Structures are given as C-alpha cells and as structure tokens.
Amino acid sequence: MQVRLLDHQWEFLISRSKFLALIAGVGSGKTFTIGHYLINRVTKYPKALHFAGANTYGQLKNSTLSGVFNVFNDLEIPFSYNQSSGLLEFLGGRVLCKSMENFNALRGIEVGSFILDEVRDLKLEAFEMMMGRLRDKNVGSDLQGRVVSSPAGYNWLFDYFHPNGKKKTKEFELITANSYSNTFLPDGYIESIKSQYDEKFFQQEIMGQFINITQGKVYYPFDREKNVADLSWCRTKQGTSFILADFNVDPLCSTVAKVLDDKLYIFDEFFIRNGDTYKAVNEWSKNYIGSSVIPDSTAWNRKTSGMSDIDIIKGAGFTVINTLNPFVRDRVNNVNRLLSQGRIVIDKNCRHTINDFEKVVWKDGALDQKTDHLLTHISDTVGYGAWKLFPMIRKKENTQIQL
C-alpha cells in the first residue's frame, strides 16, 4: 500500500536528530504521524522497547491510541494491546503506552525511542525524565525522543526546540506546520473551528505559532463598549436564570446570568467577604430561588458545617448542574472568544465583575492572585458558566489521509 504524506510528516519521519518536535496547528495530522513513526521504529528495531505517552489516560486512550490504531487498521497491520499493562505489540516489536500523570513511576524503564503527544500541557520534569530513559542498547546510537503538539506560548517547548530557545542545542530540531498545510482536511474544516477562537488563539491553534497569550492582561478582548450594557430588563425576561459560582472562601463570588440570543448576559453579582455556602445561598434565595447553579467542580468536594456544599445548595431549593473544571488556559480562551464576539454582556452595575475583567493579569504563566487576592474569583464564575453553556469545541485530528 502506498501512503501519501504531507511535507511536515515526511520531514518528521526521516529526521535523524536525537530530539525532534513537530509543532503544528489542529487538524495537521499529528496523530497520523505518531502512528507511522511507531511503525518505522518498531520495524527497524523490533528488539528494543519503545514508548508512547500522553498527558492523561483519557487523552492517551481516546486521542493518541485511537489515532494510532486507525493507522494500523488502514494498513492492515495486526496488533494487540494490553490495556492493563499498557503494552502494544505489532510487527514483532513492543511499545509501552502510558499517561504521564505519574511520570515518576516510569523512571525505571529503558527505551530506544519515545514519542509524546500534545506535550503543551506536560511538565518540564516529565520531558526531562523521559530524555534520561533513552538507554536501550538494541538501537545502538540511534536513540530518539519525539514530541508532537500545538504550541502554548514561550514554555519549555520553545526553550528546547526553537532556534531562539535558551536550551536549544544541535541535538534538538523543530518542524512547524499550520492547519492549512493538511490538504486532506474536509472542506470547511478550518472555517468551522475558526469561529471558536479569538485572533490570538487562532494564531496559536491554527497557525501553530509561538505567541504569548499568558502575559499581560488576561481578558484582553474585554471592551466596555461591546461587553457592558444596562441589563435591568434581563431580570424579568423569560428564561432560566443560572447562578455561576466560585467557592473560594474570601471572597466567595457568584454571578447570575441568562442565555438569550446565543449570548451570555451577566445581570447580577454577589461578592461575599469571609462567607460560607450558607451565606451565599441565603443571598441567592432573596431573588433567585429555583435557579440552576453552575459551580466550579471543587464544590462537589467541599463541606460547610458537616454538610457538602452541594447538599446545602440543593436543600435550599436550587438545581445544581454537574461540572468538570477545564484547564485554566482553556477556560480563559473560551471567555476571550465569547468576549471578542460580543457574546458575553455584563450589566453596568456589576462593578466587581467588570473590575476583574479589566484588571486580572498573568504572572509567571498563571492568573495573578497574589498582587490582589480579591481578583480573579468573580471572573472565574463567568468562565465556569461559559464553559458549560458555550463550550469551546476542539476538533479531532483527521487521521484518514492515506491513499
């Protein structure tokens, strides 16, 4: 069977560099490349142990290995995978497949090559640990470490692989590609996800560029002219009221919103100093009894006076919507997308919420809560609600590109 490769895939597979990064936009065929890289290494060095990893078990199973298995099936390559041990066997060779959540447990292995998927969220310590695992003598001097990812600012990926990176040496090579380079994508694929991103996020996720979106003002698209209005009419407008809550102790913050005309209208806020869940529920009950509460997911674990926060909220007559907190960066990017599209509108009297959107900044790659501990929490409530009500859709890689 003949397989047609994109230019960046071909460059990746023929590279002889010890360490190589493929930094590319979504839909650029990264998972497809992983599958063919593993085939090449196992075919060349069947006696060696090779390694494939991803940040979480869910990512490894549902994205990385799913794409790799698609490649095997399309090429009619028989394989077996032991989910318990993580051992993938095909063509007489072995690949150990593990998530990097507990990377210290992997310190005892020796591999001839490794390939790590979407390392933008991987800890530097995990990558450096894997570099030290390249010891399998069955590959001779041809030890290789590979990473594939979309970029995430000027992090360790930039430091090690970019020509201007502070740790860059001749052992490290970088290949870049944008989403448009994959000519096998379905018509309209990129345009369908372009609307999900603001301009900065588009440059990172689609164009595959190293840009710093974790420096300076966090909610940079926020504009009072576009995102603030008199929403006094919203209180009586028919529709479900959502209470968006962050269960930090001081302050304990929440906002009240409605979804109308594909927009999130924030028309009330609660900014409670040194409060608890009982106090928050008491305040909500004055005007919003029966509303649906969208909490940050930590509320399912917290307790107030022996009762869980969720039990207290439900007992007061509110419905609670189950949530799972996304990565902070994803939550922020989703909010910025909606702000730039004018789809988050805040009442002019929600002064704490407006203040947060104007003043929260990045510090050392994280939301700055040290300079002013009162900031970030009330804007977080909008982020949790926006993620649940208007989630940012991430398209899966298209791995069906062989001919």
N, C-alpha and C positions, 0 to 999 in steps of 0.2 A: 504493500500500500504506500502511495506517495502522500506526503504530508506537506502542505504549504505553510510556511512560517512567515510571520511579519519580520521586518528588518531587525527590530529590537530583540525579538525572540531568538533569531538566528545568532546575533551578536552574543547574546547571553549564553547560548548553548555551546558555542565554540571558544569562548574565552578561556584562557589558561591562567588567569590571575588567581592567586590564592583566595582572595576575598573579593566578592562582587555583589553590588547592589543594583537591582532593577527598580527604579523609582518611576512610577507611571500612574496615569490617571485611571479612574474607574472604567471598567469595560475594555481595558487594553490587553486582555488575555494573559494576566499574570498567573492564574491558577493553571491554565493550559501549559504554560511554560514550566511550572513546577513538575507537572506530570512527565513531561518529556525529559527534564533534567534527571529525574529519578530513574527513568528508563536507561538513559545514557550511562549513568554512574553504575547502576547495578549490572548492566551488560558488560561494562568494561572491568568492573571489579566485583565479581559475584561472591568472592570470599570475604569481603570487607563488610562491616556493619555500617549502614548509612542512617541518617536521621532526618526526619521531617517534623517541624514543630509549628505551633500557632499559639497565640496569646492565651486563649481559653480552650477548654474542652469542647464547648459548643462551637466555637469557630473552627477548631480542628475537624470536628465531625461533619458539621453542616456546610462548610465552605471549602476548606482545603482538601480534605479527603474525598468529599463528594465530587469535586472537580477532577481530582487525580483519577478516581475510579471511572469517571466518564471517559477520560483519555484511554484508559486500559480497555474498557469495553468497546470503544470505537475502533481500536486497533486489534481487537480480539486477542488480547493478552490475558491468559488465565492468571488469577491471583487469589490469595487467601489473606484474610485479615482477622486477627485475634483481638477483639475489642478489649478484652481483659488485660492482656499483656501489652497491647499496642504494637504487635509485631505484624508487619506487612511483608508477605513473601510472594515473589514473582520472578520468573526467568532465572530461577536458581539462586537468587540473592535475597537479602533481608534489609528492610528499612524499619527502624524503630520510630513509631509515631506517638508523640506525646505533646501535651499542652505545656506551656512554660509558666503556669501559675505557681508551681512549686519547683522552680528550676534547680534549687539546691539538691533535690533528690537525684538529679542527673549527673552529679559530679563524679560518679564512679565509672561512667561509660567511656569507651574509646571508639571513635568513629573515623571513617575515612573521608566523609563529607557530611555536611549538614545544609539544610535549606529551611529557612524560617519565613513564614507567611505573615504579611501585614504587621511588620515589626514597628510601625509608628507608635504603637502603644506598649511596646516591650521595654522593660527596664534595661538600662545600660549594663547592669551587673549580669543579667541573663545572657546578653550577647557576648560579653567578655568571658563568661564561664564557658560558653559553647566554643569559643575560639580555643580555649585550653583543652577541649575534648578531642581535638583533631590529632589522634595518636595512632590510629590503626595502621599497622605496618604492611597490611595487604595492598595498600595503594602506593607504596614506596614514597616518593617525594611529592606525589600528586594529591596532596591534601587540599581540600576545597571547602570554603564556607560561603554560602549564598543567602541573600536576603531579598525578598520582594515586598514592595509596599507602595502605598501612596505617601506623599511627604507629609510632615507635620511640623512645619516651622524649622527653626535652626536648632534641632536637637542633636543627639549623638549620631544619628544617621548623617547629618550634614558634617559633623566634626570628623567622622572617619572616612567618608566616601567622596564628599565634594572637593573639587580641586582647591578651594579656599578653606577647607576644614582644618582645624588646628591639630588633628591627629592623623591627617592624611599622609600616607607613605606610598611607595611604589607597589606595595602588596595589595592596595585597595583600589578597585576600579568601579566607576559609576556609569550606568547606562540609564538614560531617561527617555520617556515617551509620553505623549499625551493621548487622550482618549480618541482623538480624531485619527490617530495612526492605525487603528484597527478597522480596516476596510471591510471586515466581515460582520460588523455590527448591523443589526436590523435598521432599516430606515426609521429615522425619528428617534432612535435610542437616546442620543446625546441631548437632543432638544427636550425630550420628555423629562430628563433629570436636571436640565439647566435651570428650569423654573424653581427647583427645590433649593437653589443656592443663591447667596448674595455674591457680589462681584469678587470679593477676596476669596471666599470659599470656592468659587468656580475656578479661579486661577490655581488653587491648590489641588482640588479634587479632580478636575477635568484636564487642566493643562499640565498637571504634575510638577508644579513649580515650588521651590522652597521659598515660602514667604512667611513673614512673622505675623501670625494672627493672634499670638499670645503676648503682645506687648502693647503698652499704651491703653487707651480706652477700650473696655470690653465691648460695650454695646455701641460701636461706632456709627451704625446707621440711624440711631435714635435722633429724631428731629421733632421738636415741639410743633412745628407747623403741620407735620404729617401724622404724628403719633399721639398728640394731645388734643382733646376737644371737650366741650361741655356735654357730658353724658347723663344729665339729670333725667332725660327721657327713658334711659335704659332700665331704670329700676322698675317701671311699670310695664315695660314691653313684655309681651308674652314670650315665654321660653324658659328653659331650665337655667336656674342660677347655679353656678359652680363656685364653691369655695376652694381656693387654691392655697395650700398651707405648707409652711416650713416649720418644723417642730424644734427649732433652736430655742434655748431657754431664755436668753436675753440678747436680742429681742425675739419674742415669739410672733411671727408675722403670718398674715394671710391676706389675700385679695379676693374680691368677688367679681365674677365675670359671667358673661353670656356669649354664646356663639350665634352670630347673626350675619347673614350675607357673606359667609365664608371668612368672617373676621372675628377676632377675639377682643371683646370690649371689656376693659377693666374699669368698673364703675364705683368700687368701694374698696377700702383697705382697713386693716387692723394692725397696729404696731404696738405690741404689748411688752412693756419692760418688766423683767423678773416675774413673768407669768407662768402659768401651767395650763394644761389642757382644759381643766375645769373653767378657768377664767376665759379662755378662748371660746369655749362652747357657750358660755353664758352670754358673751358679746354677740356671737353669731345668732343666738336664739331670739334676740330682740327684733330682728327684721328678716332673718333668712331661714327659719325653721323649715325643715323638709328639703333643703338644698342638698345637692350632691357634692361631697367633699373629695377633692383630689389631693392627697397628702404626699409628701416625699416618703419614700419607702421605709425610712427609719421609723416612722410612726407605728409600723406593724411590730416593732421590737421594743419600743419604749413603754414604760409604765409610770403612772401617776397614782400614788397612794394605793399601791397594790393592784390596781386595775390597768389593763392595757389602754393606751390612748385610743385605739380603735373601738374598744368596748365602750369607753366613755362617750365617744362621738356618736356611735350607733344608739346608745341608750338615751341620748338627748333628742333623738328623732331625725337624725341625718343619715343619708345613704353614703357609704364610703366606697369609692372606686379603687380597686386594686391597682397598684403601680409598681414599676421597677425603675429605679433611677438610672438614667443613661450616664455615659461618661460626661464629665463637666463640659469638655470641649464640644461634644455633640449637642448638648443642651443649649449651650451658648450660640453655636452656629445656627441651630434651628430658630432661636429667638431673633437673631440678626437677619435671617432670611425673611421672617414674617415682618420685622420692623421695616426692612428695606422695601417690602411690597405694600406697606401701609396696612397690614392685616392685624397689627396689634395697635389698639387705640386705648388711651388711658384718660380717665376723667381728670379735668384740670385741678380738682380738689384733692386728688390722691398724691399729696406732696411728697410722702416718703418714697413711693414707687418711682415718681419722676426723678427725685433726687438720686436714687440708686442708679437708674439708667443713665444719668448724666455723669456720675462720679465714680462708679466702680471701675477699677483698672486692674491690669495684670501685674503681678510681681513674682519674679522667678518662675514663670510659667504657670502660675496658679492665680485664682481670684484673690486679690489683696484684702484680707480680713484683719490684718494686724495694724495697719495705719489707722483704721477706724472700724472697730468691731461691730458697729451698728450697721455698716454697709453690707451688701451682697444678699442678705437674707430675704428681703421682700421681693427683690427682682428674681431670686431663686424660685419663689412661688409661681411667678409667671412662667418661668422656664419649665417647671414640672407640669403645669397645666397645658402649656403649649405642646409639650412633647406627647402628652396623652391625647389631646384634642386635634392637633395638627402635626403629626409626626413627620419627620424628615425621612423620605423614602430613599433607601440605599439600594440601587440596582445591583443584582448579582453579576459576576463576571460571565461573559459569554464564552464558554469553553468549546462550543461546537464549531470550530473553524477549520478543521482538517478537510481536505478534498480527496 
